[in-house]
Amino acid sequence: MEEPIVLTEGEHRELTQRVISRTGRAEDARRARVILLLGEGRTWDEVGDRVGCSRGFVALWARRFRAERLAGLYSRHCGQKPYRCTPQVEAKILNATRKRPTDGSTHWSTRRLAAKLGVSHMMVARVWRKHGLAPHRMERYMSSNDPDFTRKAADIIGLYLNPPAHAAVFCVDEKTAIQALDRSEPVLPLSPGRAERHGFEYYRHGTLALYAAFDTKTGEVLGKTAERHTSEQFVSFLGDIVAHQPAGREIHVIVDNLSAHKTKRVAAFLDEHPTMKLHFTPTYSSWLNQVELWFGKVSRDVIARGVFSSVADLRRKLMRYIRAYNKNPRVVKWRYADPSRHLGARVRVTGH
């Protein structure tokens, strides 16, 4: 049987305020209207018709109001009991993550793995974060097949960590086939909320090679451009290095195993300049050459988004960048992360 509800003057005023409020929640106004109508003596069916709700809704809030008065009209979301990831579930997630998906994709996402295992995708994300797993990421590596890797790597790293006294150490390489690309459409500059935009079409004006010698002690770079990268050009660049050093100074040059670095013309040049010695990196180990880090910087800062009207324009902008860089050069901090491990496996470099 429907029990009558008797409202006090204060309760009636508060409920009326909730009904007419323009800033309160709609659900609060709806419940207040139900109680006001019941206070007027309306039946549950009449209240349901006027408010647009079911008898169960009226009965629920009438019961709560009788028990706690105005305090009973506030929402109470008990929620569900927090689900804890047991060691068994965690092991199941980890085991599944290390296996390839069977749908042809190459790696898991949190939602696809969660759907397969019947767990929350947030639980998968927490387990991945806890154990440092990132299936969406991939790193590349190259292993050296040089049988003399340890000796060569130790020789080069020794020049970085403990160079000979009063000697100059240069990392030398050439960045070949740099394209002088010119955009067929004007570049639209960046603006608030919009990135810089380049057209897809471009003109090729030719290519250029950049020779660079990175001074491991000061971080300064000696640069030179050439139309081709030949042994003659390499020897000419070695001559530039010698010319920029005091007479008789010992010079150590670290280079890779390019055939242009091992010709008879290079050997003859070294015989004519006994103060210079070449140190070759192990095969497939160009990462040991610090100038590669500087080439990466040039690619990001000048080449990748550059617009060049000609090969001469490309040459001018590269040399201008080198001159500006040499005003505030930076050395590479080279150290072992774990000296007990293989020389080529745990070297960490920072600085560029």
Long-range contacts (C-beta under 8 A, 24 or more apart in sequence): 2-43, 2-44, 3-66, 4-38, 4-41, 5-35, 5-38, 5-39, 5-62, 5-65, 5-66, 6-39, 7-35, 7-36, 7-39, 11-69, 11-70, 12-36, 12-39, 14-70, 15-39, 15-70, 27-75, 28-73, 31-61, 31-73, 32-73, 34-58, 34-61, 34-62, 35-61, 35-62, 35-65, 35-73, 38-62, 83-120, 83-123, 85-123, 85-126, 85-127, 89-119, 89-123, 90-127, 92-117, 93-117, 93-119, 93-123, 93-124, 93-127, 93-128, 94-127, 94-131, 94-133, 97-128, 97-133, 97-135, 107-135, 107-136, 108-135, 109-135, 109-136, 142-284, 142-285, 143-284, 144-282, 144-283, 144-284, 144-285, 144-344, 145-283, 145-284, 146-282, 146-283, 146-284, 146-285, 148-282, 149-282, 149-285, 149-343, 149-344, 150-342, 150-343, 152-279, 152-280, 152-281, 152-282, 152-285, 153-281, 153-282, 153-285, 153-288, 153-343, 153-344, 154-343, 155-279, 156-254, 156-279, 156-281, 156-288, 156-289, 157-288, 157-334, 157-343, 157-347, 159-216, 159-252, 159-254, 159-279, 160-216, 160-290, 160-332, 160-334, 161-334, 161-335, 163-216, 163-217, 163-252, 164-250, 164-252, 166-249, 166-250, 167-249, 167-250, 167-251, 167-252, 168-215, 168-217, 168-245, 168-249, 168-250, 168-251, 168-252, 169-215, 169-216, 169-217, 169-252, 169-254, 170-213, 170-214, 170-215, 170-216, 170-222, 170-241, 170-251, 170-252, 170-253, 170-254, 171-213, 171-214, 171-216, 171-253, 171-254, 171-289, 171-290, 171-291, 171-292, 172-211, 172-212, 172-213, 172-214, 172-237, 172-238, 172-241, 172-253, 172-254, 172-255, 172-291, 173-211, 173-212, 173-255, 173-256, 173-286, 173-289, 173-291, 173-292, 173-295, 174-209, 174-210, 174-211, 174-212, 174-226, 174-229, 174-233, 174-234, 174-258, 175-209, 175-210, 175-212, 175-295, 175-298, 175-299, 176-207, 176-209, 176-229, 177-207, 177-209, 178-207, 178-208, 178-209, 178-210, 178-303, 178-314, 178-318, 179-204, 179-206, 179-207, 180-204, 180-205, 180-206, 180-207, 180-208, 180-308, 180-309, 180-310, 180-311, 180-313, 180-314, 181-205, 181-306, 181-307, 181-308, 182-307, 182-308, 182-309, 182-310, 183-307, 187-307, 196-305, 198-305, 205-308, 205-309, 205-310, 205-311, 205-314, 206-310, 206-311, 207-311, 208-311, 208-314, 208-315, 208-318, 209-233, 210-298, 210-318, 211-237, 212-291, 212-294, 212-295, 212-298, 212-322, 213-237, 213-240, 213-241, 213-253, 213-291, 214-290, 214-291, 214-294, 215-329, 216-290, 216-331, 216-332, 217-331, 218-329, 218-331, 219-329, 219-330, 219-331, 219-332, 219-351, 220-326, 220-329, 221-291, 221-294, 221-322, 221-325, 221-326, 221-329, 223-318, 223-319, 223-322, 225-315, 225-318, 225-319, 227-311, 229-260, 230-260, 231-260, 231-261, 231-263, 231-265, 231-266, 232-265, 234-260, 234-261, 234-266, 235-265, 235-266, 235-269, 238-266, 238-269, 238-273, 238-276, 239-269, 241-276, 242-273, 242-275, 242-276, 248-275, 249-275, 250-275, 250-277, 251-275, 251-276, 251-277, 252-276, 252-277, 252-279, 253-277, 253-278, 253-279, 254-278, 254-279, 254-281, 254-288, 254-289, 254-290, 255-279, 255-280, 255-281, 255-289, 256-280, 256-281, 256-286, 256-289, 257-281, 257-283, 282-344, 285-344, 288-344, 288-347, 290-332, 290-334, 290-349, 293-332, 293-349, 293-351, 293-352, 294-352, 296-352, 297-352
